[in-house]
Amino acid sequence: MAPVFYALLRIMAGLAFAQHGAQKLFGLLGAGQAVPLLTQRGLAGIIEFLGGLMMALGLFTGPVAFIASGEMAWAFFQSHFPRGFWPIQNGGELAVLYCFIFLYISAVGSGRLSIDSIRK
């Protein structure tokens, strides 16, 4: 069942990540207003929304997950780390978790139930 569970992890992590992007890009899901696209938060929204959907679909999963992992590392060190070392204290546990899940996904690739597996 490991390949199926991995596919579920990839799909659900991608969909959850896309919701963060939808908040930033479209002001949906209780985030208030959309941010301008040509800003750091706008770029983050694009990576999160499109990258999350691409990971969920299993399309170019390795490179997309690697970029998303880097974005989450950047978010942690820019926004959370200045407030303290430990993620549980500085509010960065979600950024750290996404960072390492996406790093793992970038190493494993698309797996089953993905567009990439159909294309091969």
C-alpha positions as CSV (number, residue, x, y, z in Angstrom):
1,M,0.0,0.0,0.0
2,A,3.0,2.3,0.3
3,P,2.8,3.6,-3.3
4,V,-0.9,4.5,-2.8
5,F,-0.3,6.2,0.6
6,Y,2.6,8.2,-1.0
7,A,0.2,9.3,-3.8
8,L,-2.3,10.4,-1.1
9,L,0.4,12.3,0.7
10,R,1.4,14.0,-2.5
11,I,-2.1,14.9,-3.5
12,M,-3.3,16.1,-0.1
13,A,-0.1,18.1,0.6
14,G,-0.4,19.7,-2.9
15,L,-4.1,20.6,-2.4
16,A,-3.5,22.0,1.1
17,F,-0.6,24.1,-0.3
18,A,-2.7,25.3,-3.2
19,Q,-5.2,26.7,-0.6
20,H,-2.5,29.0,0.8
21,G,-1.9,30.3,-2.8
22,A,-5.6,30.8,-3.3
23,Q,-5.7,33.0,-0.2
24,K,-2.9,35.2,-1.5
25,L,-3.9,35.3,-5.1
26,F,-7.6,35.5,-4.9
27,G,-8.4,36.6,-1.4
28,L,-10.3,33.4,-0.8
29,L,-10.7,31.1,2.2
30,G,-10.7,33.8,4.9
31,A,-7.5,35.6,3.9
32,G,-9.0,39.0,3.1
33,Q,-7.7,40.7,0.0
34,A,-5.6,39.4,-2.9
35,V,-2.0,40.6,-2.9
36,P,-0.4,42.2,-6.0
37,L,1.2,39.6,-8.2
38,L,4.5,41.5,-8.7
39,T,5.5,41.3,-5.0
40,Q,7.2,38.7,-2.9
41,R,3.8,37.5,-1.5
42,G,2.4,37.5,-5.0
43,L,5.2,35.2,-6.2
44,A,4.7,33.0,-3.2
45,G,1.0,32.8,-4.0
46,I,1.8,31.7,-7.6
47,I,4.3,29.1,-6.4
48,E,1.8,27.8,-3.8
49,F,-1.3,27.8,-6.0
50,L,0.1,26.5,-9.2
51,G,2.8,24.4,-7.5
52,G,0.2,22.8,-5.2
53,L,-2.1,21.9,-8.0
54,M,0.8,20.6,-10.1
55,M,2.0,18.4,-7.2
56,A,-1.6,17.2,-6.6
57,L,-1.9,16.2,-10.3
58,G,1.6,14.8,-10.4
59,L,2.8,17.0,-13.2
60,F,6.6,17.9,-13.1
61,T,6.4,16.9,-9.5
62,G,10.1,16.7,-8.7
63,P,11.1,20.2,-9.8
64,V,7.9,21.8,-8.6
65,A,8.2,20.2,-5.1
66,F,11.9,21.3,-4.9
67,I,10.9,24.9,-5.7
68,A,8.1,24.7,-3.1
69,S,10.5,23.3,-0.5
70,G,12.8,26.2,-1.1
71,E,10.0,28.7,-0.8
72,M,9.0,27.2,2.5
73,A,12.6,27.3,3.8
74,W,12.7,31.0,2.7
75,A,9.4,31.7,4.4
76,F,10.6,30.1,7.6
77,F,13.9,32.0,7.8
78,Q,12.4,35.3,6.7
79,S,9.2,35.4,8.7
80,H,9.5,32.9,11.6
81,F,13.1,32.4,12.6
82,P,13.5,36.1,13.7
83,R,10.9,35.4,16.3
84,G,12.8,32.5,17.9
85,F,14.7,29.3,17.1
86,W,12.0,26.7,17.8
87,P,9.3,26.4,15.2
88,I,6.6,25.7,17.8
89,Q,7.4,29.0,19.5
90,N,7.8,31.1,16.4
91,G,4.8,29.9,14.5
92,G,6.8,28.2,11.8
93,E,6.0,24.6,12.3
94,L,3.8,24.5,9.1
95,A,6.5,26.0,7.0
96,V,9.0,23.5,8.3
97,L,6.7,20.6,7.8
98,Y,5.8,21.7,4.2
99,C,9.5,22.3,3.5
100,F,10.5,18.7,4.4
101,I,7.5,17.0,2.9
102,F,8.2,18.8,-0.4
103,L,11.9,18.0,-0.2
104,Y,10.9,14.3,0.2
105,I,8.4,14.5,-2.7
106,S,11.1,16.2,-4.9
107,A,13.4,13.2,-4.3
108,V,10.8,10.5,-4.8
109,G,9.0,12.1,-7.8
110,S,5.4,11.7,-8.9
111,G,4.8,8.0,-8.2
112,R,1.4,6.4,-9.0
113,L,-1.8,8.2,-9.7
114,S,0.0,11.1,-11.5
115,I,0.1,12.7,-14.9
116,D,3.8,12.1,-15.0
117,S,3.3,8.3,-14.7
118,I,0.8,8.4,-17.6
119,R,3.2,10.4,-19.7
120,K,5.9,7.8,-19.2
